[in-house]
Amino acid sequence: METLVNRRNVVFAVAAVFGVLADQLSKWWIVNNVAYRTGEIRVIDGLLSIVHAQNPGAAFGALGGNSSRFLIFGVFTAVALYFVFDMFRKLPTTDWFLSLALGLILSGAVGNAIDRVRQQYVTDFIRVYSDSPGLKAWLIDNFGTYEWPSFNIADTALVIGVGMFFVHYLFIEDRSKPDDSGDPAPDPG
């Protein structure tokens, strides 16, 4: 029988728990210290600020006005959690990379789900933008805006986890399969 204390389980649990705690504590701090819509803490002038935004929708505000959004988000979250746990249980006990990726994905999904259940919107606070005149004009001309929509720790964990997942399947996963006949594969050299 497989032991509960192995690299895969520890990495997954630490990533998931730390991610949810970091997300929820940062949102709590923002709500209590940065005025909604008007407060701003400049971290890197002209590039990065901490703000207080509330997003009733998904990424980029999608579905924000849809009356069925909570059902849609609930179904999406349940399906995502099913796939995360299903993939996790199939991982080898030494696979820390995908364990970390899946733990981050889980923490992001749970962190934003907590917000949606508790307050019907997600608290966002990381603002990335450009005040450089040339870049700002180019961004507006090509994208219609000079800033990325505000996001949070849960969103960051999701993006990093999904990115790691794709990196694993594109570059790390061993795609060589043994020959079904049981004979060693011929040497191409």
BANULO-775230 format. One record per residue (C-alpha): x, y, z. Coordinates in steps of 0.25 Angstrom, whole numbers, padded with zeros to 4 digits, always signed. Example, Ala and Ser with C-alpha at 12.3 -4.5 7.8 and 13.67 -1.06 7.14 Angstrom:
2
+0049-0018+0031
+0055-0004+0029
***
This chain:
189
+0000+0000+0000
+0005+0014-0004
+0009+0023+0008
+0002+0036+0009
+0016+0043+0012
+0023+0044-0001
+0028+0054-0010
+0016+0055-0019
+0006+0057-0007
+0015+0067+0001
+0017+0076-0011
+0003+0075-0016
-0003+0078-0002
+0007+0089+0001
+0005+0096-0012
-0010+0095-0010
-0011+0100+0004
+0000+0111+0003
-0007+0116-0010
-0021+0117-0004
-0015+0123+0009
-0007+0133+0001
-0019+0137-0008
-0029+0138+0003
-0020+0146+0013
-0015+0156+0002
-0030+0158-0002
-0033+0161+0012
-0022+0171+0014
-0026+0178+0001
-0041+0179+0005
-0036+0185+0019
-0025+0194+0014
-0028+0199+0000
-0040+0207-0004
-0049+0200-0014
-0047+0206-0028
-0039+0218-0023
-0028+0213-0015
-0015+0210-0021
-0001+0206-0016
+0010+0208-0027
+0020+0197-0026
+0027+0200-0039
+0023+0214-0044
+0018+0213-0058
+0017+0198-0058
+0011+0191-0046
+0001+0195-0035
-0007+0189-0024
-0022+0193-0025
-0035+0188-0020
-0045+0183-0031
-0057+0174-0031
-0059+0164-0042
-0073+0157-0043
-0069+0150-0056
-0057+0141-0060
-0044+0145-0067
-0045+0159-0073
-0059+0161-0067
-0065+0150-0076
-0079+0146-0071
-0080+0157-0061
-0094+0161-0065
-0099+0147-0068
-0110+0143-0058
-0105+0128-0059
-0091+0131-0056
-0091+0125-0042
-0096+0112-0048
-0086+0112-0059
-0074+0115-0050
-0079+0104-0040
-0080+0094-0051
-0066+0098-0057
-0060+0098-0043
-0065+0084-0040
-0060+0078-0054
-0047+0085-0052
-0046+0079-0038
-0050+0065-0043
-0039+0066-0053
-0028+0071-0044
-0031+0060-0034
-0032+0049-0044
-0019+0053-0051
-0012+0055-0037
-0016+0041-0033
-0010+0035-0045
+0004+0042-0043
+0016+0034-0039
+0019+0036-0024
+0032+0043-0029
+0026+0053-0039
+0028+0066-0032
+0027+0075-0044
+0013+0071-0048
+0009+0070-0033
+0013+0085-0032
+0006+0089-0045
-0007+0082-0040
-0006+0088-0026
-0005+0102-0032
-0017+0099-0041
-0025+0094-0029
-0021+0106-0020
-0025+0116-0031
-0039+0109-0034
-0042+0108-0019
-0037+0122-0016
-0046+0129-0026
-0058+0119-0023
-0057+0123-0008
-0059+0138-0012
-0070+0134-0022
-0078+0126-0011
-0075+0136+0000
-0077+0150-0007
-0082+0147-0021
-0070+0153-0028
-0055+0151-0028
-0045+0162-0021
-0034+0166-0031
-0023+0175-0028
-0010+0173-0036
-0010+0184-0047
+0000+0183-0059
+0000+0195-0068
+0009+0204-0076
+0011+0219-0074
+0022+0220-0085
+0016+0229-0096
+0021+0221-0108
+0017+0207-0102
+0004+0213-0096
+0000+0218-0110
+0004+0205-0117
-0004+0197-0107
-0016+0205-0108
-0015+0205-0123
-0013+0189-0124
-0021+0185-0112
-0030+0196-0108
-0024+0198-0094
-0011+0200-0088
-0013+0191-0076
-0016+0177-0073
-0029+0174-0065
-0026+0173-0050
-0024+0159-0045
-0020+0152-0032
-0012+0141-0025
-0022+0130-0029
-0021+0135-0044
-0006+0135-0043
-0006+0121-0037
-0015+0116-0048
-0007+0122-0059
+0006+0117-0054
+0000+0103-0051
-0006+0102-0065
+0007+0107-0071
+0015+0096-0064
+0005+0086-0068
+0007+0090-0083
+0022+0090-0081
+0022+0076-0076
+0014+0071-0087
+0021+0078-0098
+0036+0077-0093
+0038+0068-0081
+0028+0056-0083
+0035+0043-0089
+0027+0040-0101
+0035+0027-0104
+0027+0015-0102
+0032+0001-0101
+0029-0008-0113
+0017-0017-0111
+0024-0029-0116
+0033-0029-0104
+0045-0029-0113
+0055-0017-0111
+0053-0006-0121
+0063-0006-0133
+0075+0003-0131
+0073+0014-0141
+0089+0016-0142
***
